[in-house]
Amino acid sequence: MIGPWDRIEGSSHDDELDAGVEARIADPLWMLARQWQVGELRGDDAASPVAAQLAWHVSALRTYRPGADGPVIPMPTGHPLERVVEAAPPPRGGAAGLRWSARLASQVARRLVRAGRRDAVDALAAEFGLPVDDAVALGGAGTSAVALLRRRGFDGAALLDATPARTQAALADLDATASEAAVTVIEQWRAETRVRFATPPADTWDQARLEHYFEVAGITDGGETVLTAREFTGGHLDWYSFDVDPTGGHAPVDRATHDAPKPHMVVAIPTPVRYSGMPAPRWWAFEEGDVHFGDLAAAPGDLGRLLVADYATVYGNDWFSVPLRIPVGTLTQVLKLTVHDTMGGHLDIAPAATLDRRVQGARVFRLYELSCDPSVAAGRAPWLLVPPSLSGSAVGPPLERVELVRDEAANLAWGIERLVEGPTGRAVDRLQHWRTAATTLARTSSAGAGRSPVEADAWRYRLESTAPPFWIPFLPVRIGAGAQVILRRARMQEWELLDPSLTGPKGELLQRRQPMVVEEEEVPRGGATLERRWQVARWIDGSVHVWLQRSKRLGHGEASSGLRWDTLVDADSRSISAAE
């Protein structure tokens, strides 16, 4: 005898959903029964929405702060926010600085030549000579480009930043008419160049965190709302890049000139949601063959796929949308949504976020909602941020790439400069540059006297083994008496014996002209990769914007440089033993 059942549970041995959505035809009576089974023969008094009354208010972003301690300025409106945030200052020194200065010089020289002022170009070249610096360049075209730029070009970056007095002094040998015409051309070039390659008043790149930090703010009904982007690593900016700062403030709010946002009202017709391959609402209607929901392979535990299939086949035609145009660069909050139906009734739709908050701390899904937004706790709909960001852009090849990795065997972190910008405007592989220089050095030294048999058989003691000169060490340094550690850029002792053009950082990402400290947590076990490249985009007004972008992404794991201390090697530089 079988006892009473407590519950019945299905056990699926097949991952396919075909059996649940297929309609095998047996006879016409069965077809009617199938319609009755799915509820198509059952009538009800349900109404359809015919109008929706929507109330909302909008707050424009009014201030912008680059960095944690940067100046508060009005919100830039003529540029995409990515260009304002990511624009890096022009390079100074090295091959990148040489290329930048020569490029600016060629632009102003072409303008002066077209204006008939060739003599002004010669005068500027005599006053603004290119600085002599170690430029990373491969043999052949690279070294020839360096020599050509230094011989034929001049420092356009210095001319761009020069005072009017220095410019007049450089053109002092020209007559008054020629000097005045040349100054007019130079000033026009300066104005256009500064607009085209404008950088923010303060750099948003946090060198210790290797990411961008900035803030924007707007006036809402609760006062000033500050949105912070603390960990922006570059790329596309969207609502998920920002958090509400409940303690932040840019400037005192003057209620006389900055009132709370005024509510707006609109009445629209709800439109049924449609998407490609949507199932037909009737059971026996023919459908398009673009999407076959029955072909979704979903195991019993694959809830995501099961929910998608259930929504598409059962509730796909139960959703309506009410369009609302929102200006770019604003915070928007929906105040009320009332739906009127064909039966003369109306229904107030509450925000889904407030309904999800019935149990304190039970909300786990927050789509399009800013973190730390206090609106839901106050029973209102959350703020919707539409930042003045780009929908797409074109990026160039990387000019510089640095890999930050951990070396557990050496108890170090390394900054590996894989690519640096060369004098031709293209990236130079530092490994290839080092090998080319080492081969040239070996050929030069091979012409010397050979070693004696005693020297050939002798062992050698090395204080530390050789690491590639473009592997820059970062030493762990303890802060105070606690356990917190930072990573400080250091030098290898072996660099003193090598050519300075081969050793140490040569690019802009590792800050070659100043000390560099990185927070330890910014170099995880998987490492991090930094890149610098050109980016171009077109804004909503049709203007074209170009800027140098710095970005960070995850690395490719740990690395080992083979660095060892107190080693004993033979004449062929093969390691024999190491002292513990």
HELIX and SHEET records of a PDB file:
HELIX    1   1 ASP A   18  VAL A   21  1                                   4    
HELIX    2   2 PRO A   28  GLN A   37  1                                  10    
HELIX    3   3 LEU A   81  GLU A   86  1                                   6    
HELIX    4   4 GLY A   94  ARG A  114  1                                  21    
HELIX    5   5 ARG A  118  GLU A  127  1                                  10    
HELIX    6   6 ALA A  141  ARG A  152  1                                  12    
HELIX    7   7 GLY A  156  ASP A  161  1                                   6    
HELIX    8   8 PRO A  164  ALA A  170  1                                   7    
HELIX    9   9 ALA A  176  ARG A  196  1                                  21    
HELIX   10  10 TRP A  239  SER A  241  5                                   3    
HELIX   11  11 PHE A  293  ASP A  295  5                                   3    
HELIX   12  12 LEU A  303  VAL A  314  1                                  12    
HELIX   13  13 ALA A  352  ASP A  356  1                                   5    
HELIX   14  14 VAL A  376  ALA A  378  5                                   3    
HELIX   15  15 ARG A  430  SER A  445  1                                  16    
HELIX   16  16 PRO A  453  ASP A  457  1                                   5    
HELIX   17  17 GLN A  493  LEU A  497  5                                   5    
HELIX   18  18 GLU A  520  GLU A  522  5                                   3    
SHEET    1   A 4 ILE A  73  PRO A  74  0                                        
SHEET    2   A 4 PRO A  49  PRO A  66 -1                                        
SHEET    3   A 4 GLU A 211  THR A 220 -1                                        
SHEET    4   A 4 TRP A 205  ASP A 206 -1                                        
SHEET    1   B 3 ILE A  73  PRO A  74  0                                        
SHEET    2   B 3 PRO A  49  PRO A  66 -1                                        
SHEET    3   B 3 PRO A 263  ALA A 268 -1                                        
SHEET    1   C 4 ILE A  73  PRO A  74  0                                        
SHEET    2   C 4 PRO A  49  PRO A  66 -1                                        
SHEET    3   C 4 THR A 330  ASP A 341 -1                                        
SHEET    4   C 4 HIS A 346  ASP A 348 -1                                        
SHEET    1   D 5 ILE A  73  PRO A  74  0                                        
SHEET    2   D 5 PRO A  49  PRO A  66 -1                                        
SHEET    3   D 5 GLU A 211  THR A 220 -1                                        
SHEET    4   D 5 GLY A 223  PHE A 232 -1                                        
SHEET    5   D 5 ASP A 243  ASP A 245 -1                                        
SHEET    1   E 4 ILE A  73  PRO A  74  0                                        
SHEET    2   E 4 PRO A  49  PRO A  66 -1                                        
SHEET    3   E 4 THR A 330  ASP A 341 -1                                        
SHEET    4   E 4 LEU A 384  VAL A 386 -1                                        
SHEET    1   F 2 THR A 271  PRO A 272  0                                        
SHEET    2   F 2 PHE A 320  SER A 321 -1                                        
SHEET    1   G 5 ALA A 394  VAL A 395  0                                        
SHEET    2   G 5 ALA A 528  ARG A 538 -1                                        
SHEET    3   G 5 GLU A 400  ASP A 407 -1                                        
SHEET    4   G 5 LEU A 412  GLU A 421 -1                                        
SHEET    5   G 5 ALA A 427  ASP A 429 -1                                        
SHEET    1   H 3 ALA A 394  VAL A 395  0                                        
SHEET    2   H 3 ALA A 528  ARG A 538 -1                                        
SHEET    3   H 3 VAL A 544  LEU A 554 -1                                        
SHEET    1   I 7 ALA A 394  VAL A 395  0                                        
SHEET    2   I 7 ALA A 528  ARG A 538 -1                                        
SHEET    3   I 7 GLU A 400  ASP A 407 -1                                        
SHEET    4   I 7 LEU A 412  GLU A 421 -1                                        
SHEET    5   I 7 TRP A 471  ARG A 478 -1                                        
SHEET    6   I 7 VAL A 485  ARG A 489 -1                                        
SHEET    7   I 7 VAL A 517  GLU A 519 -1                                        
SHEET    1   J 3 ARG A 460  GLU A 464  0                                        
SHEET    2   J 3 TRP A 565  VAL A 569 -1                                        
SHEET    3   J 3 SER A 575  ALA A 578 -1                                        
END                                                                             
